[in-house]
């Protein structure tokens, strides 16, 4: 939720922009989870 615009701006962006923002958030989440998994594996060994 860091680089995401505020609601009123979101309405101006439109559907394409919102989809791009959502996609960005999804990729960021997946990267975060991958890192977390890697650190867990490190500590496990």
N, CA, C and O atoms as a Tinker XYZ file with bonds, in Angstrom:
   180  protein
     1  N      0.822000   -1.200000    0.000000    73     2
     2  CA     0.000000    0.000000    0.000000    64     1     3
     3  C      0.868000    1.268000    0.000000    63     2     4     5
     4  O      0.367000    2.371000    0.219000    81     3
     5  N      2.159000    1.100000   -0.245000    73     3     6
     6  CA     3.045000    2.262000   -0.243000    64     5     7
     7  C      2.839000    3.144000   -1.466000    63     6     8     9
     8  O      2.395000    4.286000   -1.348000    81     7
     9  N      3.167000    2.605000   -2.653000    73     7    10
    10  CA     3.153000    3.433000   -3.852000    64     9    11
    11  C      1.794000    3.551000   -4.514000    63    10    12    13
    12  O      1.704000    3.863000   -5.701000    81    11
    13  N      0.738000    3.303000   -3.755000    73    11    14
    14  CA    -0.595000    3.298000   -4.353000    64    13    15
    15  C     -1.242000    4.681000   -4.219000    63    14    16    17
    16  O     -1.155000    5.295000   -3.155000    81    15
    17  N     -1.885000    5.176000   -5.270000    73    15    18
    18  CA    -2.538000    6.489000   -5.181000    64    17    19
    19  C     -3.789000    6.449000   -4.307000    63    18    20    21
    20  O     -4.334000    5.385000   -4.012000    81    19
    21  N     -4.224000    7.643000   -3.905000    73    19    22
    22  CA    -5.420000    7.739000   -3.065000    64    21    23
    23  C     -6.682000    7.450000   -3.891000    63    22    24    25
    24  O     -6.637000    7.444000   -5.121000    81    23
    25  N     -7.799000    7.214000   -3.204000    73    23    26
    26  CA    -9.032000    6.796000   -3.870000    64    25    27
    27  C     -9.463000    7.786000   -4.965000    63    26    28    29
    28  O     -9.750000    7.379000   -6.091000    81    27
    29  N     -9.507000    9.064000   -4.636000    73    27    30
    30  CA   -10.017000   10.022000   -5.622000    64    29    31
    31  C     -9.147000   10.038000   -6.877000    63    30    32    33
    32  O     -9.656000   10.204000   -7.986000    81    31
    33  N     -7.837000    9.866000   -6.704000    73    31    34
    34  CA    -6.946000    9.783000   -7.872000    64    33    35
    35  C     -7.231000    8.500000   -8.637000    63    34    36    37
    36  O     -7.207000    8.491000   -9.867000    81    35
    37  N     -7.498000    7.422000   -7.919000    73    35    38
    38  CA    -7.750000    6.128000   -8.552000    64    37    39
    39  C     -8.921000    6.239000   -9.534000    63    38    40    41
    40  O     -8.880000    5.649000  -10.614000    81    39
    41  N     -9.954000    6.985000   -9.167000    73    39    42
    42  CA   -11.103000    7.137000  -10.058000    64    41    43
    43  C    -10.681000    7.832000  -11.349000    63    42    44    45
    44  O    -11.180000    7.495000  -12.422000    81    43
    45  N     -9.760000    8.804000  -11.256000    73    43    46
    46  CA    -9.307000    9.519000  -12.444000    64    45    47
    47  C     -8.457000    8.612000  -13.333000    63    46    48    49
    48  O     -8.483000    8.735000  -14.557000    81    47
    49  N     -7.707000    7.707000  -12.716000    73    47    50
    50  CA    -6.820000    6.830000  -13.487000    64    49    51
    51  C     -7.620000    5.953000  -14.437000    63    50    52    53
    52  O     -7.258000    5.809000  -15.605000    81    51
    53  N     -8.708000    5.364000  -13.941000    73    51    54
    54  CA    -9.517000    4.495000  -14.781000    64    53    55
    55  C     -9.147000    3.039000  -14.597000    63    54    56    57
    56  O     -8.281000    2.695000  -13.793000    81    55
    57  N     -9.825000    2.184000  -15.366000    73    55    58
    58  CA    -9.696000    0.745000  -15.153000    64    57    59
    59  C     -8.292000    0.245000  -15.493000    63    58    60    61
    60  O     -7.734000   -0.558000  -14.746000    81    59
    61  N     -7.709000    0.705000  -16.607000    73    59    62
    62  CA    -6.393000    0.209000  -17.033000    64    61    63
    63  C     -5.348000    0.518000  -15.962000    63    62    64    65
    64  O     -4.558000   -0.350000  -15.591000    81    63
    65  N     -5.347000    1.746000  -15.472000    73    63    66
    66  CA    -4.378000    2.129000  -14.454000    64    65    67
    67  C     -4.547000    1.307000  -13.192000    63    66    68    69
    68  O     -3.567000    0.885000  -12.579000    81    67
    69  N     -5.806000    1.079000  -12.805000    73    67    70
    70  CA    -6.058000    0.313000  -11.591000    64    69    71
    71  C     -5.550000   -1.122000  -11.752000    63    70    72    73
    72  O     -4.977000   -1.696000  -10.826000    81    71
    73  N     -5.768000   -1.694000  -12.944000    73    71    74
    74  CA    -5.280000   -3.051000  -13.199000    64    73    75
    75  C     -3.761000   -3.096000  -13.090000    63    74    76    77
    76  O     -3.204000   -4.038000  -12.527000    81    75
    77  N     -3.092000   -2.080000  -13.626000    73    75    78
    78  CA    -1.636000   -2.032000  -13.560000    64    77    79
    79  C     -1.187000   -1.963000  -12.104000    63    78    80    81
    80  O     -0.242000   -2.644000  -11.709000    81    79
    81  N     -1.865000   -1.139000  -11.309000    73    79    82
    82  CA    -1.515000   -1.008000   -9.891000    64    81    83
    83  C     -1.711000   -2.338000   -9.182000    63    82    84    85
    84  O     -0.864000   -2.763000   -8.397000    81    83
    85  N     -2.841000   -2.999000   -9.463000    73    83    86
    86  CA    -3.114000   -4.298000   -8.836000    64    85    87
    87  C     -2.029000   -5.304000   -9.198000    63    86    88    89
    88  O     -1.543000   -6.046000   -8.345000    81    87
    89  N     -1.652000   -5.319000  -10.494000    73    87    90
    90  CA    -0.627000   -6.255000  -10.941000    64    89    91
    91  C      0.689000   -5.991000  -10.204000    63    90    92    93
    92  O      1.375000   -6.921000   -9.779000    81    91
    93  N      1.028000   -4.704000  -10.062000    73    91    94
    94  CA     2.237000   -4.327000   -9.328000    64    93    95
    95  C      2.190000   -4.874000   -7.910000    63    94    96    97
    96  O      3.159000   -5.461000   -7.427000    81    95
    97  N      1.053000   -4.677000   -7.245000    73    95    98
    98  CA     0.913000   -5.152000   -5.869000    64    97    99
    99  C      1.068000   -6.666000   -5.799000    63    98   100   101
   100  O      1.706000   -7.186000   -4.883000    81    99
   101  N      0.484000   -7.373000   -6.767000    73    99   102
   102  CA     0.559000   -8.835000   -6.765000    64   101   103
   103  C      2.004000   -9.283000   -6.918000    63   102   104   105
   104  O      2.461000  -10.168000   -6.195000    81   103
   105  N      2.731000   -8.673000   -7.862000    73   103   106
   106  CA     4.135000   -9.068000   -8.061000    64   105   107
   107  C      4.946000   -8.753000   -6.817000    63   106   108   109
   108  O      5.800000   -9.542000   -6.413000    81   107
   109  N      4.681000   -7.591000   -6.199000    73   107   110
   110  CA     5.412000   -7.216000   -4.990000    64   109   111
   111  C      5.144000   -8.244000   -3.891000    63   110   112   113
   112  O      6.061000   -8.660000   -3.182000    81   111
   113  N      3.878000   -8.648000   -3.757000    73   111   114
   114  CA     3.520000   -9.646000   -2.737000    64   113   115
   115  C      4.241000  -10.962000   -2.983000    63   114   116   117
   116  O      4.786000  -11.559000   -2.055000    81   115
   117  N      4.245000  -11.418000   -4.244000    73   115   118
   118  CA     4.879000  -12.704000   -4.540000    64   117   119
   119  C      6.372000  -12.637000   -4.244000    63   118   120   121
   120  O      6.942000  -13.591000   -3.714000    81   119
   121  N      7.006000  -11.523000   -4.580000    73   119   122
   122  CA     8.443000  -11.369000   -4.292000    64   121   123
   123  C      8.669000  -11.415000   -2.785000    63   122   124   125
   124  O      9.599000  -12.065000   -2.307000    81   123
   125  N      7.800000  -10.713000   -2.035000    73   123   126
   126  CA     7.936000  -10.681000   -0.583000    64   125   127
   127  C      7.828000  -12.099000   -0.020000    63   126   128   129
   128  O      8.602000  -12.490000    0.853000    81   127
   129  N      6.850000  -12.870000   -0.532000    73   127   130
   130  CA     6.663000  -14.233000   -0.020000    64   129   131
   131  C      7.847000  -15.119000   -0.364000    63   130   132   133
   132  O      8.259000  -15.951000    0.444000    81   131
   133  N      8.400000  -14.942000   -1.574000    73   131   134
   134  CA     9.575000  -15.735000   -1.958000    64   133   135
   135  C     10.723000  -15.457000   -0.998000    63   134   136   137
   136  O     11.388000  -16.387000   -0.541000    81   135
   137  N     10.963000  -14.184000   -0.689000    73   135   138
   138  CA    12.054000  -13.827000    0.225000    64   137   139
   139  C     11.819000  -14.446000    1.595000    63   138   140   141
   140  O     12.740000  -14.988000    2.206000    81   139
   141  N     10.575000  -14.361000    2.074000    73   139   142
   142  CA    10.260000  -14.904000    3.391000    64   141   143
   143  C     10.533000  -16.403000    3.418000    63   142   144   145
   144  O     11.105000  -16.925000    4.375000    81   143
   145  N     10.109000  -17.097000    2.338000    73   143   146
   146  CA    10.328000  -18.543000    2.253000    64   145   147
   147  C     11.822000  -18.852000    2.287000    63   146   148   149
   148  O     12.256000  -19.777000    2.973000    81   147
   149  N     12.608000  -18.068000    1.537000    73   147   150
   150  CA    14.055000  -18.297000    1.489000    64   149   151
   151  C     14.682000  -18.131000    2.869000    63   150   152   153
   152  O     15.514000  -18.940000    3.278000    81   151
   153  N     14.283000  -17.080000    3.588000    73   151   154
   154  CA    14.854000  -16.866000    4.928000    64   153   155
   155  C     14.455000  -18.009000    5.861000    63   154   156   157
   156  O     15.263000  -18.460000    6.672000    81   155
   157  N     13.214000  -18.477000    5.748000    73   155   158
   158  CA    12.774000  -19.598000    6.592000    64   157   159
   159  C     13.620000  -20.823000    6.305000    63   158   160   161
   160  O     14.054000  -21.514000    7.228000    81   159
   161  N     13.859000  -21.099000    5.019000    73   159   162
   162  CA    14.689000  -22.254000    4.649000    64   161   163
   163  C     16.098000  -22.103000    5.219000    63   162   164   165
   164  O     16.679000  -23.076000    5.699000    81   163
   165  N     16.645000  -20.897000    5.169000    73   163   166
   166  CA    17.986000  -20.663000    5.704000    64   165   167
   167  C     18.044000  -21.023000    7.176000    63   166   168   169
   168  O     18.945000  -21.735000    7.619000    81   167
   169  N     17.065000  -20.521000    7.936000    73   167   170
   170  CA    17.088000  -20.755000    9.380000    64   169   171
   171  C     16.822000  -22.201000    9.728000    63   170   172   173
   172  O     17.244000  -22.680000   10.780000    81   171
   173  N     16.116000  -22.905000    8.840000    73   171   174
   174  CA    15.767000  -24.299000    9.121000    64   173   175
   175  C     17.009000  -25.192000    9.076000    63   174   176   177
   176  O     17.137000  -26.123000    9.871000    81   175
   177  N     17.927000  -24.903000    8.140000    73   175   178
   178  CA    19.100000  -25.758000    7.996000    64   177   179
   179  C     20.168000  -25.463000    9.056000    63   178   180
   180  O     21.220000  -26.102000    9.068000    81   179
